[in-house]
Amino acid sequence: MVFNVVAAALIVGVGVVGAYFFWPAAVTAGAMMKAPGAAGFLISRAAFAANPQMYFQLLHNAGAAAAAAAFAA
């Protein structure tokens, strides 16, 4: 019983330390932004930065919903 409590505390402690050091990277990787030209939609900032030309092609040819769906997180 004591071993389970100690193991659980150790796992929680490692998780807290990991979250402290890796939280900024996780937030940056999952950053969202308002979709340009598509009011009300959110898209992945990283996906948009990787290929903005494709986003605008989709926006003009297929519409705002299709472009936002293609660039969702």
C-alpha positions in Angstrom: 0.0 0.0 0.0 2.8 2.4 0.9 4.6 1.5 -2.3 1.6 2.4 -4.4 1.3 5.8 -2.7 5.0 6.5 -3.2 4.9 5.4 -6.8 1.8 7.6 -7.5 3.5 10.6 -5.9 6.6 10.0 -8.0 4.6 9.8 -11.2 2.8 13.0 -10.4 6.1 14.7 -9.5 7.7 13.7 -12.7 4.6 14.9 -14.6 4.7 18.3 -12.9 8.4 18.8 -13.6 7.8 17.7 -17.3 4.9 20.1 -17.7 7.0 22.9 -16.2 9.8 22.4 -18.7 7.8 21.4 -21.8 4.6 23.6 -21.5 6.0 26.5 -23.6 6.8 24.1 -26.5 3.4 22.4 -26.3 1.6 25.8 -26.3 3.6 27.0 -29.3 3.0 23.8 -31.2 -0.7 23.9 -30.7 -1.1 27.7 -31.4 -4.2 28.7 -33.2 -5.0 31.8 -35.1 -8.0 33.5 -36.7 -8.4 32.3 -40.3 -7.6 35.2 -42.7 -10.7 36.0 -44.8 -12.8 33.4 -43.0 -14.6 35.1 -40.1 -15.2 32.9 -37.1 -12.8 30.1 -38.0 -9.6 29.1 -36.2 -6.7 27.4 -38.0 -3.3 26.1 -37.0 -0.7 28.8 -37.0 2.0 26.3 -37.9 0.1 24.8 -40.8 -0.7 28.3 -42.2 2.9 29.4 -41.8 4.1 26.3 -43.7 1.9 26.9 -46.7 -0.1 30.2 -46.8 -0.5 30.0 -50.6 -2.4 26.7 -50.4 -4.7 28.2 -47.7 -5.6 31.2 -49.9 -6.1 28.9 -53.0 -8.5 26.8 -51.0 -10.2 29.9 -49.6 -10.9 31.3 -53.0 -11.7 28.0 -54.8 -13.5 25.9 -52.2 -14.7 28.4 -49.6 -13.9 29.4 -46.0 -15.1 26.2 -44.4 -13.0 24.0 -46.6 -9.9 26.1 -46.1 -10.4 26.2 -42.3 -11.0 22.4 -42.2 -7.8 21.7 -44.2 -5.8 23.8 -41.8 -7.3 22.7 -38.6 -5.0 21.5 -35.8 
